[in-house]
Amino acid sequence: MLRLAELAFLGFVALMAVDQPAPPVPVHAEWADALLPLAALALGVAWLTRRAPRPRLSGELWAAIGYLACAAWSAYRNDSGGYKLLGLGELVVVMVVARSLGRDAARRDRIVRAWVCGAAGVCAVGLVAAGLTLAGVSVSPLFVGTGELGLALRPAGVCGVGMLAAVSLVPILVLVVDGERLFGARWRRLLLALIGLTVLLTLTRTLLAVVAGGLLVLVLRDGRTRLASAGLALLALAALASMRLDVHGDQAGVHFSAAPGIRWRIVTSALERAAEHPLQGHGPNAVAAVAGWPGAADELYGWDAHSTAPDLAATLGIPALLAFALLLAFALRAGLRALRVQGDALQLALLAGLGATLFDALTIDVEDFRHVWLLLGLVATTVPRVAPPAS
């Protein structure tokens, strides 16, 4: 059963970013969602038959349970969002399964390989979709990566351009730090070139997070705290400035103005909506913000906050935000402890990836991403050391 759990979870990890084509069901779902229950059920049987160690109630798991409780309270108070709670519960299951399976070093390697290969597949489709779009060929129902810039060259495909960049963040760091051990020198170079080039073409703010992850590697591996701190501060200022910048594209080209950009206006609206209902938010299904597009005086649309903290505060309330922050803090603490115990390059890359993801959370909503909860589970896992053979 443990082998079945692993195979199902590897399939989930490889497909977790594939949003289109969607499965033929009446609710929003992805193909990966069909594999996670199988992995969880098989793992549960392995726990009951003592073929796998049962999970302990760690700090991050308690925080995740508190996060779910806050979301349930928000859904109850706003009389909406019941189905969304199932999705949030799925994310917690992802973390628990990753944490349990990742206790074995070889199994953890296979999970990370599946993530990297899945990201490479998404990137390859994204490049092909961008090329077809530039040639005037419709790729429907796949996504095109135009976004606020209106540029068809941005790769997307089976997921949106922002998701493509976000799901590729950790694989880039893994390939840089430990890719040769996991894939060999030649495949490491090919995968890094494919994923790196594709993410570069997305022109998203996740590019700043990639640099932030590299700086965190310098801190964790070499202790270069002063250099990294200065670099991270500059990157944060650049990220905030990019949100304030008003830039958008259309058929006539890319336009700039001195007015606050759409990202800035979205975050401002989300903070105002959070202040209206600070304890329960507006509900799991509610939009975090309302703003005009492309200009402030244009037609109003509902938006995600495009920043994790305001998004959580506006939809689920400040208690849910605090619970999520506590979850991240517990995972970081466990990850640092695991790095001291294991001292391996993969744990270093995953921990730097979590730090880079937190940086990315400044300019994107990461709380609902499957790969973020996968990362939380892997980072918080301590792989037992194997005793050396007796001489």
C-alpha positions in Angstrom: 0.0 0.0 0.0 2.9 2.3 0.7 4.1 1.8 -2.9 0.6 2.6 -4.2 0.5 5.7 -2.1 3.8 6.9 -3.5 2.9 6.2 -7.2 -0.4 8.0 -6.8 1.3 11.0 -5.1 4.0 11.1 -7.8 1.3 11.4 -10.4 -0.4 14.1 -8.4 2.9 16.1 -8.1 3.6 15.8 -11.8 0.1 17.0 -12.8 -0.5 19.5 -10.0 -0.1 22.6 -12.2 -2.2 21.3 -15.1 -5.4 23.3 -15.1 -6.4 22.9 -18.8 -7.9 20.9 -20.4 -10.1 20.5 -17.3 -11.8 17.2 -16.4 -15.5 16.9 -17.4 -17.0 17.6 -14.0 -19.5 20.3 -13.0 -17.1 22.0 -10.5 -13.6 23.4 -10.8 -11.1 20.6 -10.5 -7.9 19.4 -12.0 -6.8 15.9 -13.1 -4.4 15.8 -10.2 -7.3 15.9 -7.8 -8.3 12.4 -8.7 -4.9 11.0 -7.6 -4.6 12.6 -4.2 -7.5 10.7 -2.5 -5.9 7.4 -3.7 -2.6 8.4 -2.3 -4.1 9.5 1.0 -6.3 6.3 1.3 -3.4 4.0 0.5 -1.2 5.9 3.0 -3.9 5.6 5.6 -4.0 1.8 5.2 -0.2 1.8 5.5 -0.5 3.7 8.8 -3.2 1.3 10.1 -1.1 -1.8 9.2 2.0 -0.2 10.7 3.9 -0.3 7.4 4.5 3.5 7.7 5.0 5.6 10.8 1.9 7.5 11.8 2.1 11.3 11.6 2.5 13.2 14.8 0.6 16.4 15.7 3.4 18.8 15.0 3.2 22.6 15.2 2.6 23.0 11.5 -0.2 20.5 11.5 -1.9 22.2 14.5 -1.6 25.6 12.6 -3.1 24.0 9.5 -6.0 22.7 11.5 -6.5 26.2 13.0 -6.4 27.7 9.5 -9.1 25.3 8.4 -11.2 26.2 11.4 -10.9 29.9 10.6 -11.9 29.2 7.0 -14.9 27.2 8.2 -15.9 30.1 10.5 -15.7 32.5 7.6 -17.8 30.3 5.5 -20.4 30.0 8.2 -20.6 33.7 9.0 -20.9 34.6 5.3 -23.1 31.6 4.4 -20.9 30.6 1.4 -17.8 28.8 0.5 -18.6 25.3 1.7 -17.1 23.7 -1.4 -14.0 25.8 -1.1 -13.4 24.3 2.3 -13.0 20.9 0.6 -10.2 22.4 -1.5 -8.5 23.9 1.6 -8.8 20.5 3.3 -7.1 18.9 0.2 -4.2 21.3 0.6 -3.7 20.1 4.2 -3.8 16.5 3.0 -1.1 17.4 0.4 1.2 18.6 3.2 0.5 15.6 5.4 1.2 13.0 2.6 4.3 14.8 1.5 5.6 15.0 5.1 4.9 11.3 5.6 6.3 10.0 2.3 9.2 12.4 2.4 10.7 10.8 5.5 12.4 8.3 3.3 15.3 10.0 1.5 14.9 8.0 -1.8 11.2 8.6 -1.8 11.7 12.3 -1.2 14.1 12.4 -4.1 11.5 10.8 -6.4 8.9 13.3 -5.3 11.2 16.2 -6.1 12.1 14.7 -9.4 8.4 14.4 -10.3 8.0 18.1 -9.4 10.9 19.2 -11.6 9.8 17.0 -14.5 6.2 18.2 -14.2 7.4 21.8 -14.3 9.5 21.0 -17.3 6.5 19.6 -19.1 4.4 22.6 -18.2 7.2 24.9 -19.5 7.6 22.9 -22.8 3.8 23.2 -23.5 4.0 26.9 -22.5 6.7 27.6 -25.1 4.8 25.7 -27.8 1.6 27.6 -26.9 3.4 30.9 -27.0 4.9 30.1 -30.4 1.5 29.1 -31.9 -0.1 32.2 -30.4 2.5 34.4 -32.0 1.9 32.7 -35.3 -1.8 33.5 -35.0 -2.9 30.0 -34.2 -5.6 29.5 -31.5 -4.5 27.3 -28.7 -8.0 27.2 -27.0 -8.8 25.8 -24.5 -5.2 26.3 -23.3 -4.2 29.6 -21.7 -2.3 32.3 -23.5 0.2 34.4 -21.5 -0.7 37.9 -22.5 -1.9 39.1 -19.0 -1.7 42.8 -18.1 1.2 43.3 -20.5 -0.8 42.0 -23.5 2.3 40.2 -24.9 1.5 36.9 -26.7 5.2 35.8 -26.3 4.6 35.0 -22.6 4.3 31.2 -22.2 1.3 29.7 -20.4 -0.5 26.7 -22.0 -1.9 24.2 -19.5 -1.9 26.8 -16.7 -1.8 30.6 -16.4 1.5 32.4 -16.9 1.7 33.3 -13.2 1.2 29.7 -12.1 3.8 28.5 -14.6 6.4 30.8 -13.1 5.4 30.0 -9.5 5.5 26.2 -9.9 8.9 26.5 -11.5 10.5 28.5 -8.8 11.6 25.6 -6.5 12.6 23.4 -9.4 15.1 26.1 -10.6 16.7 26.2 -7.1 16.7 22.4 -6.8 18.5 22.1 -10.2 21.0 24.8 -9.3 21.8 23.4 -5.9 21.4 19.6 -6.2 20.4 19.0 -9.8 23.5 17.0 -10.8 22.9 14.4 -8.1 19.2 14.1 -9.0 19.4 14.0 -12.8 23.0 13.9 -13.9 25.0 16.7 -15.4 23.6 16.6 -18.9 19.9 16.4 -17.9 20.5 19.0 -15.2 21.7 21.5 -17.9 18.9 20.7 -20.3 16.2 21.0 -17.6 17.7 24.2 -16.1 17.9 25.8 -19.6 14.3 24.8 -20.5 12.7 25.9 -17.2 14.9 29.0 -16.7 14.3 30.3 -20.2 10.6 29.8 -20.0 10.3 31.5 -16.6 12.4 34.4 -18.0 9.9 34.8 -20.8 7.0 35.0 -18.4 8.2 38.5 -17.4 6.5 38.0 -14.0 7.5 39.2 -10.6 8.5 35.7 -9.7 11.8 36.4 -11.5 12.6 38.6 -8.4 11.8 35.6 -6.2 14.3 33.4 -8.2 17.0 35.9 -7.3 15.8 36.0 -3.7 16.1 32.2 -3.6 19.7 32.4 -4.8 20.5 34.9 -2.1 18.9 32.6 0.5 21.1 29.8 -0.7 24.2 32.0 0.0 22.9 32.6 3.5 22.1 28.9 4.3 25.2 27.5 2.6 27.9 30.1 3.0 26.6 32.3 5.8 26.7 35.5 3.7 24.0 37.2 5.7 25.0 40.9 5.1 25.1 40.6 1.3 21.9 38.6 1.2 20.1 41.0 3.5 21.0 44.0 1.3 20.0 42.2 -1.8 16.6 41.0 -0.4 15.8 44.6 0.7 16.5 45.9 -2.8 14.4 43.1 -4.3 11.5 43.9 -2.0 11.6 47.6 -2.9 11.7 46.6 -6.6 8.7 44.3 -6.1 6.7 47.0 -4.3 7.7 49.6 -7.0 6.5 47.2 -9.7 3.1 47.0 -8.0 2.9 50.8 -7.9 3.8 51.1 -11.6 0.9 51.5 -14.0 1.7 49.5 -17.0 -0.7 47.6 -19.3 -0.7 46.4 -22.9 -3.2 46.1 -25.7 -3.1 45.9 -29.5 -1.6 49.4 -29.7 1.4 48.5 -27.5 2.4 48.8 -23.9 1.3 51.9 -22.0 2.7 53.6 -18.9 1.3 56.4 -16.7 1.9 58.1 -13.4 -1.3 56.8 -11.8 -1.2 53.9 -9.3 -1.1 50.6 -11.2 -3.7 47.9 -11.1 -1.8 45.8 -8.6 -1.5 48.7 -6.2 -5.2 49.5 -6.5 -6.1 45.9 -6.0 -4.1 45.6 -2.8 -5.6 48.9 -1.5 -9.1 47.6 -2.2 -8.3 44.3 -0.4 -7.0 46.1 2.7 -10.2 48.2 2.7 -12.4 45.1 2.4 -10.4 43.4 5.2 -11.1 46.3 7.5 -14.8 46.0 6.8 -14.9 42.4 8.3 -11.6 41.8 10.1 -12.6 38.7 12.0 -14.4 36.6 9.3 -13.5 38.3 6.0 -16.0 38.3 3.2 -16.0 34.5 2.8 -13.9 31.8 1.0 -15.7 32.4 -2.3 -15.7 36.2 -2.2 -13.4 38.3 -4.3 -10.6 40.0 -2.3 -10.7 43.3 -4.2 -12.8 45.4 -6.6 -11.0 47.7 -9.0 -11.3 49.3 -12.4 -9.4 48.0 -15.4 -7.3 49.1 -17.1 -7.7 52.5 -15.4 -9.2 53.4 -12.0 -12.2 55.0 -13.8 -12.9 52.1 -16.1 -15.2 49.1 -15.6 -15.0 47.5 -12.2 -14.0 43.9 -11.8 -13.5 41.5 -8.9 -9.9 40.4 -8.3 -7.7 38.3 -6.1 -5.5 40.5 -4.1 -2.3 39.4 -5.9 -0.6 39.5 -2.5 -1.1 36.7 0.0 -1.6 38.6 3.2 -4.3 41.1 2.0 -6.0 38.2 0.1 -6.3 36.1 3.2 -7.4 39.0 5.4 -10.1 40.1 2.9 -11.5 36.7 2.2 -11.0 34.6 5.4 -10.2 37.2 8.0 -7.2 38.2 10.1 -7.4 35.1 12.3 -6.9 32.9 9.2 -4.0 35.1 8.2 -2.4 34.7 11.6 -2.9 30.9 11.4 -1.4 30.7 8.0 1.6 32.8 9.2 2.0 30.5 12.1 2.0 27.5 9.8 4.8 29.1 7.7 6.8 29.9 10.9 6.5 26.3 12.2 7.5 24.9 8.8 10.5 27.2 8.6 11.6 26.2 12.1 11.2 22.5 11.3 13.1 23.0 8.0 16.0 24.7 9.7 16.2 22.0 12.3 16.1 19.4 9.5 18.9 21.2 7.7 21.0 21.0 10.8 20.3 17.3 11.2 20.6 16.3 7.6 22.9 18.9 6.2 22.1 17.8 2.6 21.9 19.9 -0.5 18.3 19.0 -1.3 17.0 20.2 2.1 19.0 23.4 1.6 17.3 24.0 -1.8 13.8 23.3 -0.5 14.3 25.6 2.4 15.6 28.3 0.2 12.6 27.6 -2.1 10.3 28.2 0.8 11.9 31.5 1.6 11.7 32.5 -2.1 8.0 31.5 -2.1 7.4 33.7 0.9 9.1 36.6 -1.1 6.9 35.7 -4.1 3.9 36.0 -1.7 4.4 39.7 -1.7 3.1 40.0 -5.2 1.0 36.8 -5.8 -1.6 34.8 -3.9 0.2 31.6 -2.9 -2.1 30.2 -0.1 -4.2 28.1 -2.5 -1.3 26.7 -4.6 -0.9 22.9 -4.3 2.9 23.1 -4.8 3.2 25.5 -1.8 1.6 23.0 0.5 3.7 20.2 -1.0 6.8 22.3 -0.2 5.6 22.9 3.3 5.4 19.2 3.9 8.8 18.4 2.3 10.6 21.2 4.1 9.2 20.2 7.5 10.3 16.6 7.1 13.4 15.3 8.8 14.9 12.3 6.9 16.4 9.9 9.4 20.1 9.4 9.1 21.2 6.0 8.0 23.8 4.5 10.4 27.1 3.7 8.7 27.9 0.0 8.3 30.0 -1.5 11.1 33.6 -1.9 10.1 
